[in-house]
Amino acid sequence: MNSFTKSAEPPFAAEGGIPASVLPERDPFRALDELMVVVEILCPAWPERDTFPQGLRTTL
């Protein structure tokens, strides 16, 4: 037994949002390469860093 009647109206936000087209599939490696080109332009040289004490590295 159900005390609620089924509404014939669509949900309140069914027509909400903005229309957007789906982008075509891109090669993920090409997208990464394009991103790295931008990073290289913004930071062409690695910043100087201290070495690890006694040659040890930390792990996460």
N, C-alpha and C positions, 0 to 999 in steps of 0.2 A: 504494500500500500504506500502510495506516494502522496504527500500533502501539497506538493508544488505542481502547478500546471506548467507545461512546457510552453515557453514564450515563442511566438512567431516572429518577434523582432530580432534582428541581428545583434550581436554583442555591441556594447557602447563604443568601443574603440576599433571596431572592425574596419572602418574606413579611415582610421587615423594614420599618421606617419607621412613621410614624404616618398614620392616615387623615386626609385633608384634602379638603375640597370645593373645586371650582374657583369662583372668584369670577366673577359675571356681568360681561360686558364693560361698562366704564364709559367715559364721554366723557373723554378725556385732558385736555381744556381745563377741564372741571369739576373734575377732580382737582387740576390746577395752581392753579386759582382757590381751592380750599379750602386748599391748602398755603400760598398767599400770604396768606390771611386769618390763618392762625396766625403766619406770620412778622411780619405787621403788628402783631399783638397783642404779640408778644415784643419787637419793636423798632419802636416807632411813628414814630421820626424817624431819618433818616440821620445817621450820625456825622460830625463835622467832619473834613474832609480838606484837606491842603495842595494848592495848585494845582501843575500841572506847571511845571517851570522853563522860562521863556521861551515859555510857551504850547505847548510840544511835547508830543506824546504818544508813548509807547512802544508798539511792536507786538510781538506774540508770534511 
